[in-house]
Amino acid sequence: MRLKQWVSVLGLIVVFAASCQKEDLPVYDYRKLGISARDILSADAYTSLELEVNYMPGYLPDDAVITHVRNYLIELTNKPVGITYVPAQFSRTVNSPMALQDVVNLEKSVRTRFTRSQTMAIHIMIVDAEYSTADVLGISYWNTSMCVFGKAVTKLPGRNGLISKNQLMITLIEHEMGHILGLVDQGSTMVTPHKSNNGSHCNNNSCLMYHIIETTGNSSTPIPTLDANCRADLRANGGK
């Protein structure tokens, strides 16, 4: 079973959301998706990376998920001071499905870590809700922001012939992180043309940045990785 699970938020929507921010919001964060790719990938301006993971009750990601995501970023980014993880549970009443503006408003109410000094901050939010667009499990919508729709994620794994919840969660977070890192051609310029006709995604159906996620498999099914073209784009933009 192959399901379309990804969404690339249109730049127009992101710019609109950013243009409406209040003066007291952080200056660096809440900007257009992909615009901070080089700052995250290189050590030119920021030497460390901080992952704030805000999650609703019942959605704390397993240590295996965080370890995999952290190693993924260590492999791709130049952050000599290191990558840290800051988890925090929050409780809110949310409508399901959530629209983009609902996600934006929720993040503004729970996020506490922002880019400052030599540290880049990326916010990962896991909510007890589904998204307003069917079959979308995760979105990246600002330069340092993503959201995973936990209620939708839990509906898929656990059935015979499907990958595990951890495998799905890792794939989702790392795919959306790829968009924050500027893939495909939305902040990290393509070295070789490989952008598909499905938004900012790779045309290689075996690549992590392909627009469809393969949900069939079992606990030994490999988690998708970035292909050579996507890696070349990140290296050219300051990554490893």
Secondary structure, 3 states (H helix, E strand, C coil): CEECCEEECCHHHHHHHHHCCCCCCCCCCCCCCCCCHHHHHCCCCCCEEEEEEEECCCCCCCHHHHHHHHHHHHHHCCCCCEEEEEEEECCCCCCCCECHHHHHHHHHHHCCCCCECCEEEEEEEEECCCECCCCCCEEEEECCEEEEEHHHHHHCCCCCCECCHHHHHHHHHHHHHHHHCCCCCCCCCCCCCCECCCCCCECCCCECCCCCEECECCCCCCCCECCHHHHHHHHHCCCC
